């Protein structure tokens, strides 16, 4: 998983469900992470923001990111009752 603010090289972007590949590596700064899509929001050199799948970033995934889904029991554990 890459840190926000880190500069990376990437080989394509995802737009409207399609993945566009580039013949040359692009450079940009990571500004966000989308857990469900397993992609990063990257600001390119021109200032445009792209959705880039993790596998298109140079070097691939560093760590396997974990997506946590919060539920009621995690947020309010004192309300849990066990009935027999």
C-alpha positions, 0 to 999 in steps of 0.5 A: 500500500502506498502512502498519500503524498508519495510520488509513483510511476503508473502505466495507465488509468481507469475511466468509465469502466475501461482501462487505458494503458500507456506506452510510457510511464506516467508520474503522479502523486497519490492523493487517495485510496479506494478500498473496494475498487483496489485503486488509487486516486493519483494527481498527474503532472498536469493536475488532472486526477485519475483512478489507477488500479493498483496493478498498474503502478510501477512495482505493484502492491507493496503490502496487501491492503486490508479493507475494514467494514465497520458494523454496529457491533464494532462501533457500539460493543456495550450494546451486545447481549448474549442470549442463551 
